[in-house]
Amino acid sequence: MSHSSSKLHICLVCSSLTKHAHLGILLCRACKIFYSRAQQKKRPRVCRTGTNNCSHKCKRCRFSHITPKR
């Protein structure tokens, strides 16, 4: 374990550990990259279960959890 003074936080999307806030919120690097790529593609996303709330297991629910509610 390193002796850095960085505090570990939990990613708000996937609950993995992260040291830094990405995109202004506590996201791990994987969720940050996912969001950046999803923004570029601009494809419609459909929930795998059709509930639009399947605990972030599909791309649609993961993306909607990262984007701010308007």
N, CA, C, O and CB atoms as a CASP TS submission, in Angstrom:
PFRMAT TS
TARGET T0000
AUTHOR 0000-0000-0000
METHOD Language model
MODEL 1
PARENT N/A
ATOM      1  N   MET     1       0.847  -1.173   0.000  1.00  0.00           N
ATOM      2  CA  MET     1       0.000   0.000   0.000  1.00  0.00           C
ATOM      3  C   MET     1       0.889   1.231   0.000  1.00  0.00           C
ATOM      4  O   MET     1       1.868   1.286   0.744  1.00  0.00           O
ATOM      5  CB  MET     1      -0.962   0.001   1.215  1.00  0.00           C
ATOM      6  N   SER     2       0.568   2.201  -0.811  1.00  0.00           N
ATOM      7  CA  SER     2       1.389   3.404  -0.880  1.00  0.00           C
ATOM      8  C   SER     2       1.080   4.317   0.303  1.00  0.00           C
ATOM      9  O   SER     2       0.049   4.183   0.962  1.00  0.00           O
ATOM     10  CB  SER     2       1.156   4.147  -2.213  1.00  0.00           C
ATOM     11  N   HIS     3       1.974   5.222   0.547  1.00  0.00           N
ATOM     12  CA  HIS     3       1.828   6.144   1.671  1.00  0.00           C
ATOM     13  C   HIS     3       1.265   7.488   1.215  1.00  0.00           C
ATOM     14  O   HIS     3       1.507   8.509   1.859  1.00  0.00           O
ATOM     15  CB  HIS     3       3.176   6.349   2.367  1.00  0.00           C
ATOM     16  N   SER     4       0.525   7.499   0.122  1.00  0.00           N
ATOM     17  CA  SER     4      -0.007   8.770  -0.365  1.00  0.00           C
ATOM     18  C   SER     4      -1.106   9.264   0.560  1.00  0.00           C
ATOM     19  O   SER     4      -1.734   8.485   1.278  1.00  0.00           O
ATOM     20  CB  SER     4      -0.541   8.627  -1.803  1.00  0.00           C
ATOM     21  N   SER     5      -1.325  10.562   0.530  1.00  0.00           N
ATOM     22  CA  SER     5      -2.330  11.151   1.406  1.00  0.00           C
ATOM     23  C   SER     5      -3.695  11.206   0.726  1.00  0.00           C
ATOM     24  O   SER     5      -4.631  11.788   1.274  1.00  0.00           O
ATOM     25  CB  SER     5      -1.901  12.551   1.834  1.00  0.00           C
ATOM     26  N   SER     6      -3.824  10.608  -0.460  1.00  0.00           N
ATOM     27  CA  SER     6      -5.093  10.610  -1.168  1.00  0.00           C
ATOM     28  C   SER     6      -6.104   9.722  -0.461  1.00  0.00           C
ATOM     29  O   SER     6      -5.809   8.579  -0.111  1.00  0.00           O
ATOM     30  CB  SER     6      -4.901  10.151  -2.611  1.00  0.00           C
ATOM     31  N   LYS     7      -7.273  10.249  -0.260  1.00  0.00           N
ATOM     32  CA  LYS     7      -8.339   9.493   0.366  1.00  0.00           C
ATOM     33  C   LYS     7      -9.100   8.723  -0.712  1.00  0.00           C
ATOM     34  O   LYS     7      -9.360   9.258  -1.789  1.00  0.00           O
ATOM     35  CB  LYS     7      -9.287  10.427   1.161  1.00  0.00           C
ATOM     36  N   LEU     8      -9.452   7.494  -0.431  1.00  0.00           N
ATOM     37  CA  LEU     8     -10.224   6.701  -1.375  1.00  0.00           C
ATOM     38  C   LEU     8     -11.706   7.025  -1.231  1.00  0.00           C
ATOM     39  O   LEU     8     -12.214   7.187  -0.121  1.00  0.00           O
ATOM     40  CB  LEU     8      -9.974   5.197  -1.159  1.00  0.00           C
ATOM     41  N   HIS     9     -12.387   7.116  -2.360  1.00  0.00           N
ATOM     42  CA  HIS     9     -13.823   7.386  -2.410  1.00  0.00           C
ATOM     43  C   HIS     9     -14.491   6.270  -3.195  1.00  0.00           C
ATOM     44  O   HIS     9     -13.821   5.483  -3.864  1.00  0.00           O
ATOM     45  CB  HIS     9     -14.121   8.780  -3.052  1.00  0.00           C
ATOM     46  N   ILE    10     -15.786   6.209  -3.113  1.00  0.00           N
ATOM     47  CA  ILE    10     -16.545   5.211  -3.867  1.00  0.00           C
ATOM     48  C   ILE    10     -17.174   5.882  -5.081  1.00  0.00           C
ATOM     49  O   ILE    10     -17.798   6.937  -4.968  1.00  0.00           O
ATOM     50  CB  ILE    10     -17.637   4.542  -2.976  1.00  0.00           C
ATOM     51  N   CYS    11     -17.002   5.257  -6.243  1.00  0.00           N
ATOM     52  CA  CYS    11     -17.603   5.757  -7.481  1.00  0.00           C
ATOM     53  C   CYS    11     -19.120   5.762  -7.318  1.00  0.00           C
ATOM     54  O   CYS    11     -19.702   4.780  -6.859  1.00  0.00           O
ATOM     55  CB  CYS    11     -17.175   4.886  -8.713  1.00  0.00           C
ATOM     56  N   LEU    12     -19.754   6.861  -7.693  1.00  0.00           N
ATOM     57  CA  LEU    12     -21.197   6.992  -7.534  1.00  0.00           C
ATOM     58  C   LEU    12     -21.994   6.139  -8.512  1.00  0.00           C
ATOM     59  O   LEU    12     -23.204   5.977  -8.351  1.00  0.00           O
ATOM     60  CB  LEU    12     -21.590   8.425  -7.693  1.00  0.00           C
ATOM     61  N   VAL    13     -21.332   5.599  -9.512  1.00  0.00           N
ATOM     62  CA  VAL    13     -22.036   4.791 -10.505  1.00  0.00           C
ATOM     63  C   VAL    13     -21.859   3.305 -10.256  1.00  0.00           C
ATOM     64  O   VAL    13     -22.842   2.571 -10.163  1.00  0.00           O
ATOM     65  CB  VAL    13     -21.556   5.135 -11.896  1.00  0.00           C
ATOM     66  N   CYS    14     -20.618   2.855 -10.147  1.00  0.00           N
ATOM     67  CA  CYS    14     -20.368   1.411 -10.078  1.00  0.00           C
ATOM     68  C   CYS    14     -19.857   0.946  -8.714  1.00  0.00           C
ATOM     69  O   CYS    14     -19.637  -0.249  -8.516  1.00  0.00           O
ATOM     70  CB  CYS    14     -19.374   1.020 -11.139  1.00  0.00           C
ATOM     71  N   SER    15     -19.670   1.850  -7.795  1.00  0.00           N
ATOM     72  CA  SER    15     -19.238   1.560  -6.420  1.00  0.00           C
ATOM     73  C   SER    15     -17.810   1.032  -6.296  1.00  0.00           C
ATOM     74  O   SER    15     -17.455   0.482  -5.253  1.00  0.00           O
ATOM     75  CB  SER    15     -20.166   0.568  -5.815  1.00  0.00           C
ATOM     76  N   SER    16     -16.990   1.183  -7.321  1.00  0.00           N
ATOM     77  CA  SER    16     -15.584   0.808  -7.179  1.00  0.00           C
ATOM     78  C   SER    16     -14.831   1.959  -6.510  1.00  0.00           C
ATOM     79  O   SER    16     -15.343   3.075  -6.423  1.00  0.00           O
ATOM     80  CB  SER    16     -14.951   0.458  -8.567  1.00  0.00           C
ATOM     81  N   LEU    17     -13.629   1.687  -6.045  1.00  0.00           N
ATOM     82  CA  LEU    17     -12.838   2.712  -5.356  1.00  0.00           C
ATOM     83  C   LEU    17     -12.146   3.633  -6.340  1.00  0.00           C
ATOM     84  O   LEU    17     -11.682   3.197  -7.394  1.00  0.00           O
ATOM     85  CB  LEU    17     -11.806   2.065  -4.444  1.00  0.00           C
ATOM     86  N   THR    18     -12.079   4.899  -5.994  1.00  0.00           N
ATOM     87  CA  THR    18     -11.407   5.893  -6.817  1.00  0.00           C
ATOM     88  C   THR    18     -10.729   6.914  -5.911  1.00  0.00           C
ATOM     89  O   THR    18     -11.200   7.180  -4.805  1.00  0.00           O
ATOM     90  CB  THR    18     -12.407   6.586  -7.782  1.00  0.00           C
ATOM     91  N   LYS    19      -9.638   7.478  -6.377  1.00  0.00           N
ATOM     92  CA  LYS    19      -8.927   8.504  -5.607  1.00  0.00           C
ATOM     93  C   LYS    19      -9.309   9.914  -6.049  1.00  0.00           C
ATOM     94  O   LYS    19      -9.128  10.868  -5.293  1.00  0.00           O
ATOM     95  CB  LYS    19      -7.419   8.313  -5.744  1.00  0.00           C
ATOM     96  N   HIS    20      -9.835  10.056  -7.261  1.00  0.00           N
ATOM     97  CA  HIS    20     -10.057  11.376  -7.837  1.00  0.00           C
ATOM     98  C   HIS    20     -11.490  11.550  -8.307  1.00  0.00           C
ATOM     99  O   HIS    20     -12.171  10.580  -8.641  1.00  0.00           O
ATOM    100  CB  HIS    20      -9.104  11.610  -8.990  1.00  0.00           C
ATOM    101  N   ALA    21     -11.932  12.778  -8.329  1.00  0.00           N
ATOM    102  CA  ALA    21     -13.218  13.116  -8.924  1.00  0.00           C
ATOM    103  C   ALA    21     -12.979  13.363 -10.410  1.00  0.00           C
ATOM    104  O   ALA    21     -12.154  14.197 -10.783  1.00  0.00           O
ATOM    105  CB  ALA    21     -13.871  14.371  -8.227  1.00  0.00           C
ATOM    106  N   HIS    22     -13.691  12.648 -11.239  1.00  0.00           N
ATOM    107  CA  HIS    22     -13.606  12.849 -12.689  1.00  0.00           C
ATOM    108  C   HIS    22     -14.893  13.517 -13.136  1.00  0.00           C
ATOM    109  O   HIS    22     -15.972  13.186 -12.644  1.00  0.00           O
ATOM    110  CB  HIS    22     -13.375  11.492 -13.455  1.00  0.00           C
ATOM    111  N   LEU    23     -14.786  14.452 -14.061  1.00  0.00           N
ATOM    112  CA  LEU    23     -15.930  15.188 -14.598  1.00  0.00           C
ATOM    113  C   LEU    23     -16.690  15.947 -13.505  1.00  0.00           C
ATOM    114  O   LEU    23     -17.883  16.218 -13.640  1.00  0.00           O
ATOM    115  CB  LEU    23     -16.875  14.229 -15.315  1.00  0.00           C
ATOM    116  N   GLY    24     -15.991  16.282 -12.434  1.00  0.00           N
ATOM    117  CA  GLY    24     -16.587  17.074 -11.371  1.00  0.00           C
ATOM    118  C   GLY    24     -17.386  16.286 -10.347  1.00  0.00           C
ATOM    119  O   GLY    24     -17.919  16.875  -9.407  1.00  0.00           O
ATOM    120  N   ILE    25     -17.484  14.970 -10.503  1.00  0.00           N
ATOM    121  CA  ILE    25     -18.162  14.136  -9.514  1.00  0.00           C
ATOM    122  C   ILE    25     -17.297  12.916  -9.220  1.00  0.00           C
ATOM    123  O   ILE    25     -16.334  12.656  -9.942  1.00  0.00           O
ATOM    124  CB  ILE    25     -19.575  13.707 -10.014  1.00  0.00           C
ATOM    125  N   LEU    26     -17.619  12.180  -8.196  1.00  0.00           N
ATOM    126  CA  LEU    26     -16.814  11.012  -7.827  1.00  0.00           C
ATOM    127  C   LEU    26     -17.107   9.845  -8.765  1.00  0.00           C
ATOM    128  O   LEU    26     -18.013   9.046  -8.525  1.00  0.00           O
ATOM    129  CB  LEU    26     -17.088  10.603  -6.363  1.00  0.00           C
ATOM    130  N   LEU    27     -16.327   9.764  -9.829  1.00  0.00           N
ATOM    131  CA  LEU    27     -16.418   8.669 -10.794  1.00  0.00           C
ATOM    132  C   LEU    27     -15.072   7.987 -10.866  1.00  0.00           C
ATOM    133  O   LEU    27     -14.035   8.639 -10.751  1.00  0.00           O
ATOM    134  CB  LEU    27     -16.859   9.177 -12.199  1.00  0.00           C
ATOM    135  N   CYS    28     -15.077   6.679 -11.057  1.00  0.00           N
ATOM    136  CA  CYS    28     -13.824   5.978 -11.308  1.00  0.00           C
ATOM    137  C   CYS    28     -13.408   6.250 -12.752  1.00  0.00           C
ATOM    138  O   CYS    28     -14.190   6.777 -13.544  1.00  0.00           O
ATOM    139  CB  CYS    28     -13.967   4.439 -11.039  1.00  0.00           C
ATOM    140  N   ARG    29     -12.207   5.896 -13.076  1.00  0.00           N
ATOM    141  CA  ARG    29     -11.699   6.146 -14.422  1.00  0.00           C
ATOM    142  C   ARG    29     -12.520   5.404 -15.480  1.00  0.00           C
ATOM    143  O   ARG    29     -12.776   5.948 -16.554  1.00  0.00           O
ATOM    144  CB  ARG    29     -10.230   5.733 -14.515  1.00  0.00           C
ATOM    145  N   ALA    30     -12.933   4.175 -15.190  1.00  0.00           N
ATOM    146  CA  ALA    30     -13.714   3.396 -16.162  1.00  0.00           C
ATOM    147  C   ALA    30     -15.048   4.067 -16.476  1.00  0.00           C
ATOM    148  O   ALA    30     -15.453   4.108 -17.637  1.00  0.00           O
ATOM    149  CB  ALA    30     -13.960   1.977 -15.633  1.00  0.00           C
ATOM    150  N   CYS    31     -15.731   4.590 -15.473  1.00  0.00           N
ATOM    151  CA  CYS    31     -17.006   5.272 -15.705  1.00  0.00           C
ATOM    152  C   CYS    31     -16.795   6.597 -16.441  1.00  0.00           C
ATOM    153  O   CYS    31     -17.622   6.995 -17.261  1.00  0.00           O
ATOM    154  CB  CYS    31     -17.732   5.519 -14.371  1.00  0.00           C
ATOM    155  N   LYS    32     -15.693   7.269 -16.145  1.00  0.00           N
ATOM    156  CA  LYS    32     -15.379   8.514 -16.855  1.00  0.00           C
ATOM    157  C   LYS    32     -15.165   8.238 -18.337  1.00  0.00           C
ATOM    158  O   LYS    32     -15.681   8.963 -19.187  1.00  0.00           O
ATOM    159  CB  LYS    32     -14.127   9.187 -16.251  1.00  0.00           C
ATOM    160  N   ILE    33     -14.408   7.198 -18.646  1.00  0.00           N
ATOM    161  CA  ILE    33     -14.151   6.843 -20.045  1.00  0.00           C
ATOM    162  C   ILE    33     -15.441   6.410 -20.732  1.00  0.00           C
ATOM    163  O   ILE    33     -15.698   6.800 -21.871  1.00  0.00           O
ATOM    164  CB  ILE    33     -13.096   5.721 -20.136  1.00  0.00           C
ATOM    165  N   PHE    34     -16.252   5.607 -20.047  1.00  0.00           N
ATOM    166  CA  PHE    34     -17.543   5.182 -20.597  1.00  0.00           C
ATOM    167  C   PHE    34     -18.387   6.399 -20.953  1.00  0.00           C
ATOM    168  O   PHE    34     -18.931   6.469 -22.055  1.00  0.00           O
ATOM    169  CB  PHE    34     -18.299   4.282 -19.593  1.00  0.00           C
ATOM    170  N   TYR    35     -18.504   7.360 -20.038  1.00  0.00           N
ATOM    171  CA  TYR    35     -19.313   8.548 -20.271  1.00  0.00           C
ATOM    172  C   TYR    35     -18.782   9.362 -21.451  1.00  0.00           C
ATOM    173  O   TYR    35     -19.557   9.813 -22.294  1.00  0.00           O
ATOM    174  CB  TYR    35     -19.354   9.412 -19.015  1.00  0.00           C
ATOM    175  N   SER    36     -17.472   9.547 -21.511  1.00  0.00           N
ATOM    176  CA  SER    36     -16.877  10.321 -22.604  1.00  0.00           C
ATOM    177  C   SER    36     -17.159   9.677 -23.953  1.00  0.00           C
ATOM    178  O   SER    36     -17.516  10.368 -24.906  1.00  0.00           O
ATOM    179  CB  SER    36     -15.368  10.462 -22.399  1.00  0.00           C
ATOM    180  N   ARG    37     -17.005   8.370 -24.043  1.00  0.00           N
ATOM    181  CA  ARG    37     -17.272   7.661 -25.300  1.00  0.00           C
ATOM    182  C   ARG    37     -18.752   7.674 -25.651  1.00  0.00           C
ATOM    183  O   ARG    37     -19.115   7.811 -26.819  1.00  0.00           O
ATOM    184  CB  ARG    37     -16.779   6.223 -25.211  1.00  0.00           C
ATOM    185  N   ALA    38     -19.604   7.534 -24.649  1.00  0.00           N
ATOM    186  CA  ALA    38     -21.048   7.543 -24.901  1.00  0.00           C
ATOM    187  C   ALA    38     -21.499   8.908 -25.412  1.00  0.00           C
ATOM    188  O   ALA    38     -22.393   8.987 -26.255  1.00  0.00           O
ATOM    189  CB  ALA    38     -21.823   7.176 -23.621  1.00  0.00           C
ATOM    190  N   GLN    39     -20.896   9.974 -24.916  1.00  0.00           N
ATOM    191  CA  GLN    39     -21.209  11.322 -25.387  1.00  0.00           C
ATOM    192  C   GLN    39     -20.832  11.487 -26.852  1.00  0.00           C
ATOM    193  O   GLN    39     -21.564  12.127 -27.608  1.00  0.00           O
ATOM    194  CB  GLN    39     -20.485  12.369 -24.536  1.00  0.00           C
ATOM    195  N   GLN    40     -19.710  10.926 -27.261  1.00  0.00           N
ATOM    196  CA  GLN    40     -19.235  11.062 -28.633  1.00  0.00           C
ATOM    197  C   GLN    40     -20.105  10.294 -29.612  1.00  0.00           C
ATOM    198  O   GLN    40     -20.347  10.769 -30.722  1.00  0.00           O
ATOM    199  CB  GLN    40     -17.803  10.586 -28.738  1.00  0.00           C
ATOM    200  N   LYS    41     -20.582   9.113 -29.224  1.00  0.00           N
ATOM    201  CA  LYS    41     -21.333   8.253 -30.149  1.00  0.00           C
ATOM    202  C   LYS    41     -22.740   8.748 -30.417  1.00  0.00           C
ATOM    203  O   LYS    41     -23.239   8.580 -31.530  1.00  0.00           O
ATOM    204  CB  LYS    41     -21.400   6.856 -29.607  1.00  0.00           C
ATOM    205  N   LYS    42     -23.386   9.340 -29.458  1.00  0.00           N
ATOM    206  CA  LYS    42     -24.734   9.902 -29.593  1.00  0.00           C
ATOM    207  C   LYS    42     -25.743   8.900 -30.151  1.00  0.00           C
ATOM    208  O   LYS    42     -26.603   9.267 -30.951  1.00  0.00           O
ATOM    209  CB  LYS    42     -24.692  11.123 -30.486  1.00  0.00           C
ATOM    210  N   ARG    43     -25.643   7.651 -29.740  1.00  0.00           N
ATOM    211  CA  ARG    43     -26.609   6.623 -30.140  1.00  0.00           C
ATOM    212  C   ARG    43     -27.726   6.540 -29.109  1.00  0.00           C
ATOM    213  O   ARG    43     -27.509   6.809 -27.927  1.00  0.00           O
ATOM    214  CB  ARG    43     -25.917   5.242 -30.303  1.00  0.00           C
ATOM    215  N   PRO    44     -28.920   6.167 -29.559  1.00  0.00           N
ATOM    216  CA  PRO    44     -29.965   5.937 -28.552  1.00  0.00           C
ATOM    217  C   PRO    44     -29.631   4.695 -27.729  1.00  0.00           C
ATOM    218  O   PRO    44     -29.161   3.694 -28.270  1.00  0.00           O
ATOM    219  CB  PRO    44     -31.359   5.780 -29.227  1.00  0.00           C
ATOM    220  N   ARG    45     -29.869   4.762 -26.448  1.00  0.00           N
ATOM    221  CA  ARG    45     -29.599   3.635 -25.569  1.00  0.00           C
ATOM    222  C   ARG    45     -30.909   3.085 -25.036  1.00  0.00           C
ATOM    223  O   ARG    45     -31.811   3.846 -24.686  1.00  0.00           O
ATOM    224  CB  ARG    45     -28.669   4.048 -24.412  1.00  0.00           C
ATOM    225  N   VAL    46     -31.015   1.773 -24.974  1.00  0.00           N
ATOM    226  CA  VAL    46     -32.228   1.117 -24.500  1.00  0.00           C
ATOM    227  C   VAL    46     -31.866   0.234 -23.309  1.00  0.00           C
ATOM    228  O   VAL    46     -30.867  -0.484 -23.335  1.00  0.00           O
ATOM    229  CB  VAL    46     -32.901   0.279 -25.637  1.00  0.00           C
ATOM    230  N   CYS    47     -32.681   0.295 -22.279  1.00  0.00           N
ATOM    231  CA  CYS    47     -32.454  -0.523 -21.083  1.00  0.00           C
ATOM    232  C   CYS    47     -32.658  -1.996 -21.423  1.00  0.00           C
ATOM    233  O   CYS    47     -33.632  -2.354 -22.086  1.00  0.00           O
ATOM    234  CB  CYS    47     -33.404  -0.095 -19.928  1.00  0.00           C
ATOM    235  N   ARG    48     -31.746  -2.845 -20.973  1.00  0.00           N
ATOM    236  CA  ARG    48     -31.845  -4.285 -21.235  1.00  0.00           C
ATOM    237  C   ARG    48     -33.101  -4.903 -20.632  1.00  0.00           C
ATOM    238  O   ARG    48     -33.715  -5.792 -21.222  1.00  0.00           O
ATOM    239  CB  ARG    48     -30.622  -4.996 -20.691  1.00  0.00           C
ATOM    240  N   THR    49     -33.474  -4.417 -19.446  1.00  0.00           N
ATOM    241  CA  THR    49     -34.629  -5.007 -18.766  1.00  0.00           C
ATOM    242  C   THR    49     -35.931  -4.275 -19.070  1.00  0.00           C
ATOM    243  O   THR    49     -37.013  -4.776 -18.765  1.00  0.00           O
ATOM    244  CB  THR    49     -34.396  -5.018 -17.276  1.00  0.00           C
ATOM    245  N   GLY    50     -35.827  -3.083 -19.676  1.00  0.00           N
ATOM    246  CA  GLY    50     -37.018  -2.299 -19.978  1.00  0.00           C
ATOM    247  C   GLY    50     -37.520  -1.479 -18.800  1.00  0.00           C
ATOM    248  O   GLY    50     -38.549  -0.812 -18.911  1.00  0.00           O
ATOM    249  N   THR    51     -36.819  -1.515 -17.678  1.00  0.00           N
ATOM    250  CA  THR    51     -37.268  -0.789 -16.485  1.00  0.00           C
ATOM    251  C   THR    51     -36.653   0.598 -16.367  1.00  0.00           C
ATOM    252  O   THR    51     -37.140   1.431 -15.603  1.00  0.00           O
ATOM    253  CB  THR    51     -36.941  -1.585 -15.249  1.00  0.00           C
ATOM    254  N   ASN    52     -35.583   0.850 -17.120  1.00  0.00           N
ATOM    255  CA  ASN    52     -34.810   2.098 -17.037  1.00  0.00           C
ATOM    256  C   ASN    52     -34.226   2.316 -15.649  1.00  0.00           C
ATOM    257  O   ASN    52     -33.953   3.451 -15.258  1.00  0.00           O
ATOM    258  CB  ASN    52     -35.685   3.286 -17.413  1.00  0.00           C
ATOM    259  N   ASN    53     -34.034   1.237 -14.908  1.00  0.00           N
ATOM    260  CA  ASN    53     -33.416   1.306 -13.584  1.00  0.00           C
ATOM    261  C   ASN    53     -32.919  -0.081 -13.186  1.00  0.00           C
ATOM    262  O   ASN    53     -33.368  -0.643 -12.187  1.00  0.00           O
ATOM    263  CB  ASN    53     -34.420   1.854 -12.529  1.00  0.00           C
ATOM    264  N   CYS    54     -32.010  -0.621 -13.955  1.00  0.00           N
ATOM    265  CA  CYS    54     -31.548  -1.989 -13.698  1.00  0.00           C
ATOM    266  C   CYS    54     -30.187  -1.997 -12.991  1.00  0.00           C
ATOM    267  O   CYS    54     -29.327  -2.821 -13.300  1.00  0.00           O
ATOM    268  CB  CYS    54     -31.459  -2.775 -15.017  1.00  0.00           C
ATOM    269  N   SER    55     -30.006  -1.103 -12.069  1.00  0.00           N
ATOM    270  CA  SER    55     -28.790  -1.044 -11.241  1.00  0.00           C
ATOM    271  C   SER    55     -27.512  -0.900 -12.059  1.00  0.00           C
ATOM    272  O   SER    55     -26.481  -1.469 -11.699  1.00  0.00           O
ATOM    273  CB  SER    55     -28.693  -2.286 -10.387  1.00  0.00           C
ATOM    274  N   HIS    56     -27.567  -0.162 -13.133  1.00  0.00           N
ATOM    275  CA  HIS    56     -26.395   0.202 -13.934  1.00  0.00           C
ATOM    276  C   HIS    56     -25.736  -0.987 -14.617  1.00  0.00           C
ATOM    277  O   HIS    56     -24.540  -0.940 -14.907  1.00  0.00           O
ATOM    278  CB  HIS    56     -25.385   0.893 -13.068  1.00  0.00           C
ATOM    279  N   LYS    57     -26.474  -2.034 -14.875  1.00  0.00           N
ATOM    280  CA  LYS    57     -25.898  -3.182 -15.557  1.00  0.00           C
ATOM    281  C   LYS    57     -25.948  -3.017 -17.075  1.00  0.00           C
ATOM    282  O   LYS    57     -25.242  -3.722 -17.796  1.00  0.00           O
ATOM    283  CB  LYS    57     -26.624  -4.452 -15.146  1.00  0.00           C
ATOM    284  N   CYS    58     -26.763  -2.105 -17.560  1.00  0.00           N
ATOM    285  CA  CYS    58     -26.815  -1.864 -19.001  1.00  0.00           C
ATOM    286  C   CYS    58     -26.291  -0.452 -19.289  1.00  0.00           C
ATOM    287  O   CYS    58     -26.215   0.386 -18.391  1.00  0.00           O
ATOM    288  CB  CYS    58     -28.274  -2.042 -19.548  1.00  0.00           C
ATOM    289  N   LYS    59     -25.935  -0.207 -20.537  1.00  0.00           N
ATOM    290  CA  LYS    59     -25.344   1.083 -20.903  1.00  0.00           C
ATOM    291  C   LYS    59     -26.318   2.239 -20.697  1.00  0.00           C
ATOM    292  O   LYS    59     -25.900   3.330 -20.308  1.00  0.00           O
ATOM    293  CB  LYS    59     -24.883   1.053 -22.351  1.00  0.00           C
ATOM    294  N   ARG    60     -27.597   2.023 -20.949  1.00  0.00           N
ATOM    295  CA  ARG    60     -28.568   3.088 -20.808  1.00  0.00           C
ATOM    296  C   ARG    60     -28.675   3.542 -19.356  1.00  0.00           C
ATOM    297  O   ARG    60     -28.671   4.742 -19.081  1.00  0.00           O
ATOM    298  CB  ARG    60     -29.927   2.634 -21.322  1.00  0.00           C
ATOM    299  N   CYS    61     -28.770   2.596 -18.428  1.00  0.00           N
ATOM    300  CA  CYS    61     -28.908   2.945 -17.011  1.00  0.00           C
ATOM    301  C   CYS    61     -27.614   3.524 -16.455  1.00  0.00           C
ATOM    302  O   CYS    61     -27.642   4.436 -15.628  1.00  0.00           O
ATOM    303  CB  CYS    61     -29.322   1.716 -16.198  1.00  0.00           C
ATOM    304  N   ARG    62     -26.495   3.001 -16.902  1.00  0.00           N
ATOM    305  CA  ARG    62     -25.207   3.537 -16.455  1.00  0.00           C
ATOM    306  C   ARG    62     -25.043   4.977 -16.921  1.00  0.00           C
ATOM    307  O   ARG    62     -24.627   5.840 -16.148  1.00  0.00           O
ATOM    308  CB  ARG    62     -24.042   2.669 -16.979  1.00  0.00           C
ATOM    309  N   PHE    63     -25.372   5.239 -18.197  1.00  0.00           N
ATOM    310  CA  PHE    63     -25.244   6.584 -18.745  1.00  0.00           C
ATOM    311  C   PHE    63     -26.212   7.552 -18.054  1.00  0.00           C
ATOM    312  O   PHE    63     -25.829   8.677 -17.735  1.00  0.00           O
ATOM    313  CB  PHE    63     -25.499   6.567 -20.260  1.00  0.00           C
ATOM    314  N   SER    64     -27.447   7.132 -17.822  1.00  0.00           N
ATOM    315  CA  SER    64     -28.421   8.028 -17.212  1.00  0.00           C
ATOM    316  C   SER    64     -28.065   8.327 -15.757  1.00  0.00           C
ATOM    317  O   SER    64     -28.440   9.376 -15.233  1.00  0.00           O
ATOM    318  CB  SER    64     -29.821   7.422 -17.296  1.00  0.00           C
ATOM    319  N   HIS    65     -27.352   7.425 -15.106  1.00  0.00           N
ATOM    320  CA  HIS    65     -26.940   7.673 -13.724  1.00  0.00           C
ATOM    321  C   HIS    65     -25.847   8.740 -13.660  1.00  0.00           C
ATOM    322  O   HIS    65     -25.745   9.458 -12.666  1.00  0.00           O
ATOM    323  CB  HIS    65     -26.448   6.372 -13.071  1.00  0.00           C
ATOM    324  N   ILE    66     -25.034   8.848 -14.703  1.00  0.00           N
ATOM    325  CA  ILE    66     -23.954   9.831 -14.729  1.00  0.00           C
ATOM    326  C   ILE    66     -24.475  11.206 -15.138  1.00  0.00           C
ATOM    327  O   ILE    66     -24.030  12.219 -14.598  1.00  0.00           O
ATOM    328  CB  ILE    66     -22.846   9.382 -15.688  1.00  0.00           C
ATOM    329  N   THR    67     -25.407  11.253 -16.077  1.00  0.00           N
ATOM    330  CA  THR    67     -25.888  12.542 -16.573  1.00  0.00           C
ATOM    331  C   THR    67     -26.769  13.220 -15.542  1.00  0.00           C
ATOM    332  O   THR    67     -27.552  12.562 -14.857  1.00  0.00           O
ATOM    333  CB  THR    67     -26.656  12.363 -17.885  1.00  0.00           C
ATOM    334  N   PRO    68     -26.643  14.543 -15.428  1.00  0.00           N
ATOM    335  CA  PRO    68     -27.472  15.269 -14.463  1.00  0.00           C
ATOM    336  C   PRO    68     -28.932  15.282 -14.883  1.00  0.00           C
ATOM    337  O   PRO    68     -29.245  15.342 -16.073  1.00  0.00           O
ATOM    338  CB  PRO    68     -26.968  16.698 -14.297  1.00  0.00           C
ATOM    339  N   LYS    69     -29.820  15.226 -13.904  1.00  0.00           N
ATOM    340  CA  LYS    69     -31.272  15.295 -14.167  1.00  0.00           C
ATOM    341  C   LYS    69     -31.621  16.741 -14.481  1.00  0.00           C
ATOM    342  O   LYS    69     -31.144  17.664 -13.821  1.00  0.00           O
ATOM    343  CB  LYS    69     -32.117  14.763 -12.938  1.00  0.00           C
ATOM    344  N   ARG    70     -32.453  16.927 -15.487  1.00  0.00           N
ATOM    345  CA  ARG    70     -32.855  18.307 -15.870  1.00  0.00           C
ATOM    346  C   ARG    70     -34.288  18.543 -15.575  1.00  0.00           C
ATOM    347  O   ARG    70     -34.799  19.634 -15.827  1.00  0.00           O
ATOM    348  CB  ARG    70     -32.597  18.575 -17.345  1.00  0.00           C
TER
END
